[in-house]
Amino acid sequence: MTNSEKIWGVTRVAIVSPNQVVESMIQAGEAKAKLPIKDLLIRGSLGGALLGVGTTLAFTAEVQTGLGIVGALLFPAAFVIIILLGLELVTGSFALIPVAVMSKKATVAQMLKNWFWVIIGHVIGSVLYAILYIIAVTQLGHVTDNAVAAKIIAVAEAKTLAYKSLGTDGLMVVFVKAMLCNWMVTLGAVMAMTSKSVIGRIAAMWLPILIFFAQGFEHAVVNMFVIPAGMILGADVSMADWWVWNQIPVLIGNLVGGVLFTGIALYYTHLNSKPKMVLELPKTKATMPLTQRS
């Protein structure tokens, strides 16, 4: 289908139907599942680093304006870059690869290989960016009162110690927030498939990402940057605090949310459906019945 067609002088913009979107999800999942380890590591590292860039951009905007919503409005820029450049984001793959497996276009082993190596890449890229960013904002330790650095420390402690203080209830809270987060993040990845224009794709994927970030939901890859960055800057967070009280439950919650709310849900409701496209035309003499023409 072309981007637009002209029928009787009326321009019809090409819209990707939901069942076509699901087919695109399957194709994307298949392609991701079959990537070699080298590409998974490189694309995963870049994806992790870029989400770190988006996070520091959002924190900078929030510190400068005092409004968290401003940071949320800007954060999706990093997600857009990742999607348009075909990089890897494990949270998006939590919805895309399972539908390829269900369609027998990929195997469970290929799916697990993708997730494992992309997560390794995310950790490498996120921590590398954290080190580089800290060098930049602290001027190699000569600046100790940077406002964004203080924000990172506070967020790192809130994402770990706050849940730890609640015990098992904290694990449930962080798990649910991770599910809600990746419902939106996977929708962002899928919404990018609903348009054939770059502007349309950007607008479509921007909205769900803004929604998750503005509400403080838990995203595994963002946390792979912000928590170790906070630890390097001096946050009172141990390695066990990071992984037990945030990273592991958030990864599991992101997986469950992405698979259930986006992958399986859209697969079963839209696959092989046959939507009808209705084109509304303005009433002209050419389209009116003969009895209504003057």
Secondary structure, DSSP 8 states (H G I E B T S, - for coil): --SEEEETTEEEE----HHHHHHHHHHHHHHHHT--HHHHHHHHHHHHHHHHHHHHHHHHHHHHHS-HHHHHHHTHHHHHHHHHTT---HHHHHHHHHHHHHTTSS-HHHHHHHHHHHHHHHHHHHHHHHHHHHHHHHTTTT----HHHHHHHHHHHHTTHHHHTTTHHHHHHHHHHHHHHHHHHHHHHHHTTS-SSHHHHHHHHHHHHHHHHHTT---HHHHHHHHHHHHHHT-S--HHHHIIIIIHHHHHHHHHHIIIIIIIHHHHHHTT------------TTTS-GGG--
